[in-house]
Structures are given as structure tokens and as C-alpha cells.
Amino acid sequence: MKKKILLTLAIALGLTKTTQAQVITTVDCNTLSLIVNVSDTDFVKLYHPGHYLTHPGSENHIAWTITNMQGNIIAQDTLINNSDFSFSHNIPLTDTINVTAHLWNDSAIHNGYPVNCLIEDQLHWEVFNNVLNLARWEFIHNNFGVDQNIILGIDDIVLDNKQLIKIVDILGKATEFKPNTLLFYIYNDGTVEKKYISR
């Protein structure tokens, strides 16, 4: 009888669940800025540090939108668990390129809200050595992120005429409206709205 009790106890103790705490780290959105990692006349690779500073990284989503001076889309994608975004283009070296990067992570809570950080900036072709003819695409403003969770008062609401460009699902694929599904609405001014409409 004692052997059966010991065996039952050993099995019960062996099957108990162990849990580990999930590490969640975040930083203020206004400490994040984009970096040009690699560039050439017709190619740019950008880096977003928020991916490595916001954990869990597997839940980081970054929606990238790259437009020319007229607002035409050059490149656009939503990446999950990735900090780099590369794109080729045919923009004249005398023009600027608009860059929008929207980082969100519903599993990482910062100051009581999920991480929701928007960075907007512009690239220009900068010659930094005339003798050797060395140049690269660089950010003009070196803007920091703006927390999109800030609650505005009624006096701060600005009405605009932005137009919907497309709706994408969580994988970044274009889709139509679907109830009970997390969707991202991408507008012509570079903003991305995350919506979940239940029915």
C-alpha cells in the first residue's frame, strides 16, 4: 500500500505544472528614433531600436510606410519580430523620402497602456566627403517617437480629411473589413489605426 501511495505521489508531483514569469521590458516612446543602417543611391535599410527594447520581441509589430514628396507609396509592409526594413527606390537624390514607422506590442505594457509608438521623419541624400564623393541617405530631423496612447481632450481633437489607402490583417496582407478580426487601417497621411470591431 505504501508503494502505491509513494508511486501516486511521485506521479502527481512529477506532473505538476511549473510556470516561469514572462520578462516584459519597455522604454518611453520618446527615447526611440530610427537609424539608417545601410544606404546607396537607390537602396535604403532602416533600423528600429524599439524591437530590441520592447519585450517580448515576438509580439512586436512595426508597420513601415515609405512615400515620396508627393505622398506616393514607395514601400510598405508590416513586420513582426523584426527591426530592419529595406527598400529599393528610384527617387532623385535631390528629393526627400518620407518615413513612417509604427511600433505596437499588446503584450508589453508601458505606463498602463500597450506599447503604441509612431515615428515620422524624412530622408535626404547627404554628401559628407566631397573629395572622395562619399554620400548616403540620412534622416533630416532625427525625430523621436510619439506615444499614440496619449488621451487627448475635446479641444485637442483635430479633424482632417485623411483617406483610407487599404486594410491589412495582422500578417500585413491586404483584406476587406471582417468583423471579430484585428485589422489595421492604413491612411494616406501615413497613420495606421488598429481596429477590432465585434458583431
MARNUKOL-281141 format. One record per residue (C-alpha): x, y, z. Coordinates in nm, 4 decimals. Last residue first. Layout:
N
R     east    north       up
R        X        Y        Z
...
END
This chain:
199
R     east    north       up
R  -2.0502   4.1805  -3.4014
R  -1.7083   4.2812  -3.2813
R  -1.4997   4.5562  -3.4377
R  -1.1256   4.5348  -3.3707
R  -0.9288   4.8262  -3.5073
R  -0.5598   4.9256  -3.5196
R  -0.5173   5.2584  -3.6918
R  -0.2162   5.3346  -3.9095
R  -0.1192   5.6894  -3.9982
R   0.0950   5.7635  -4.3028
R  -0.1127   6.0585  -4.4305
R  -0.2728   5.8397  -4.6990
R  -0.4275   5.6083  -4.4400
R  -0.3597   5.2473  -4.3368
R  -0.6362   5.0674  -4.1434
R  -0.5033   4.7716  -3.9457
R  -0.7348   4.4801  -3.8679
R  -0.7929   4.2544  -3.5653
R  -1.0863   4.0290  -3.6547
R  -1.4331   3.9946  -3.4989
R  -1.5963   4.1577  -3.8035
R  -1.4106   4.1463  -4.1358
R  -1.3445   4.4544  -4.3488
R  -1.1608   4.3643  -4.6697
R  -0.8037   4.2383  -4.6870
R  -0.4498   4.3357  -4.7834
R  -0.1934   4.1092  -4.6166
R   0.0188   4.2596  -4.3380
R   0.0177   3.9448  -4.1240
R  -0.2143   4.1054  -3.8659
R  -0.4651   4.1853  -4.1396
R  -0.4427   4.4781  -4.3776
R  -0.6912   4.7499  -4.4776
R  -0.6005   4.9895  -4.7550
R  -0.5469   5.3510  -4.8564
R  -0.8077   5.5130  -4.6309
R  -0.8250   5.8868  -4.6823
R  -0.7283   6.1623  -4.4429
R  -0.9566   6.4629  -4.4409
R  -0.8712   6.6001  -4.1010
R  -1.0489   6.6894  -3.7802
R  -0.8135   6.7799  -3.4985
R  -0.9081   6.6800  -3.1457
R  -0.7164   6.8806  -2.8865
R  -1.0159   7.0752  -2.7508
R  -1.2004   6.7510  -2.6664
R  -0.9059   6.6398  -2.4526
R  -0.6497   6.3997  -2.5914
R  -0.5535   6.0654  -2.4403
R  -0.1928   5.9792  -2.5139
R  -0.1800   5.6186  -2.6324
R  -0.0100   5.7080  -2.9621
R   0.3213   5.7726  -2.7879
R   0.5349   5.9870  -3.0186
R   0.8723   5.8524  -3.1247
R   1.1846   6.0627  -3.1668
R   1.2698   6.2655  -3.4732
R   1.6188   6.2633  -3.6250
R   1.5094   6.5675  -3.8315
R   1.6784   6.5166  -4.1693
R   1.7448   6.1436  -4.1555
R   2.0364   6.0342  -4.3719
R   2.0702   5.8752  -4.7183
R   2.4376   5.8377  -4.8079
R   2.7350   6.0213  -4.9534
R   3.1066   5.9829  -5.0192
R   3.2484   6.1682  -5.3209
R   3.6087   6.1123  -5.2050
R   3.6887   6.4841  -5.2080
R   3.3300   6.5924  -5.1392
R   3.3047   6.3932  -4.8155
R   2.9731   6.4018  -4.6261
R   2.7319   6.4232  -4.9186
R   2.3809   6.3867  -4.7772
R   2.0873   6.2460  -4.9732
R   1.7715   6.3220  -4.7741
R   1.5480   6.1102  -4.5522
R   1.2373   6.2316  -4.3715
R   1.0856   6.1520  -4.0329
R   0.7818   6.0010  -3.8609
R   0.7981   5.7746  -3.5556
R   0.4810   5.6305  -3.4008
R   0.4748   5.4273  -3.0774
R   0.1990   5.2057  -2.9349
R   0.3246   4.9918  -2.6451
R   0.0206   4.8657  -2.4526
R  -0.1006   5.1067  -2.1831
R  -0.0537   5.1380  -1.8058
R   0.2715   5.3338  -1.8139
R   0.4217   5.0786  -2.0529
R   0.2538   4.7415  -2.1089
R   0.4164   4.4887  -2.3402
R   0.1812   4.2159  -2.4654
R  -0.0147   4.4489  -2.6980
R   0.3025   4.5406  -2.8867
R   0.2935   4.8307  -3.1302
R   0.5564   5.0028  -3.3427
R   0.4534   5.2482  -3.6177
R   0.7302   5.3509  -3.8576
R   0.6708   5.6351  -4.1040
R   0.9383   5.7527  -4.3480
R   0.9066   6.0342  -4.6034
R   1.1775   6.0450  -4.8738
R   1.3335   6.3744  -4.9803
R   1.4248   6.4850  -5.3304
R   1.7587   6.5981  -5.4800
R   1.8919   6.2411  -5.4994
R   1.6078   6.1546  -5.7370
R   1.3846   5.8747  -5.6019
R   1.4173   5.5446  -5.7891
R   1.3602   5.3102  -5.4961
R   1.4741   4.9921  -5.3242
R   1.3556   4.9038  -4.9762
R   1.4885   4.7526  -4.6568
R   1.3245   4.7355  -4.3133
R   1.5076   4.6100  -4.0058
R   1.3808   4.5506  -3.6506
R   1.1975   4.2209  -3.6965
R   0.9601   4.0277  -3.4682
R   0.6570   4.1009  -3.6869
R   0.6839   4.3185  -3.9959
R   0.4102   4.5286  -4.1530
R   0.4966   4.6436  -4.5040
R   0.5010   4.9474  -4.7289
R   0.7373   5.0728  -4.9967
R   0.7392   5.3629  -5.2439
R   0.3892   5.4910  -5.1653
R   0.3018   5.8170  -5.3386
R   0.2792   6.1119  -5.0977
R   0.4017   6.3751  -5.3453
R   0.7398   6.4033  -5.1694
R   0.7910   6.0257  -5.1968
R   0.6467   5.7717  -4.9552
R   0.7759   5.4972  -4.7230
R   0.5327   5.3242  -4.4878
R   0.6523   5.0760  -4.2252
R   0.4190   4.8984  -3.9825
R   0.6236   4.7516  -3.6971
R   0.4741   4.4693  -3.4916
R   0.6458   4.3467  -3.1763
R   0.4902   4.0344  -3.0229
R   0.7938   3.8083  -3.0742
R   1.0047   4.0771  -2.9108
R   0.8503   4.0111  -2.5687
R   0.9839   4.2593  -2.4890
R   1.0385   4.6156  -2.6096
R   1.3968   4.7461  -2.6271
R   1.5133   4.5133  -2.9045
R   1.2221   4.5879  -3.1400
R   1.2164   4.9526  -3.0368
R   1.5589   5.0058  -3.1933
R   1.4100   5.0499  -3.5451
R   1.6696   5.0042  -3.8229
R   1.6436   5.1214  -4.1835
R   1.7978   4.9732  -4.4997
R   1.7938   5.2066  -4.8002
R   1.8533   5.1413  -5.1722
R   1.8665   5.3506  -5.4917
R   2.1589   5.5891  -5.4293
R   2.3031   5.3604  -5.1633
R   2.2128   5.3058  -4.7999
R   2.2872   5.0895  -4.4981
R   2.1770   5.1149  -4.1331
R   1.9844   5.4412  -4.1459
R   1.8622   5.4778  -3.7869
R   1.5152   5.5480  -3.6484
R   1.4453   5.7134  -3.3141
R   1.3247   5.5843  -2.9774
R   1.3546   5.7750  -2.6474
R   1.0149   5.9459  -2.6872
R   0.8451   5.6060  -2.6862
R   0.9468   5.5538  -2.3255
R   1.1112   5.2171  -2.2745
R   0.9662   4.8682  -2.2419
R   1.0570   4.5390  -2.0831
R   0.8375   4.2384  -2.0210
R   1.0014   3.9203  -1.8973
R   0.7477   3.6397  -1.8737
R   0.7455   3.4669  -1.5386
R   0.8018   3.0958  -1.5486
R   0.5449   2.8352  -1.4660
R   0.5790   2.4816  -1.3433
R   0.2901   2.2448  -1.3811
R   0.2620   1.9457  -1.1576
R   0.3045   1.6182  -1.3407
R   0.6079   1.4971  -1.1482
R   0.4475   1.5747  -0.8139
R   0.1386   1.3729  -0.9025
R   0.3453   1.0865  -1.0431
R   0.5692   1.0740  -0.7360
R   0.2687   1.0956  -0.5036
R   0.0909   0.8127  -0.6845
R   0.4071   0.5992  -0.6686
R   0.4531   0.6775  -0.2982
R   0.0895   0.5908  -0.2288
R   0.1158   0.2702  -0.4308
R   0.4409   0.1732  -0.2552
R   0.2853   0.2370   0.0876
R   0.0000   0.0000   0.0000
END
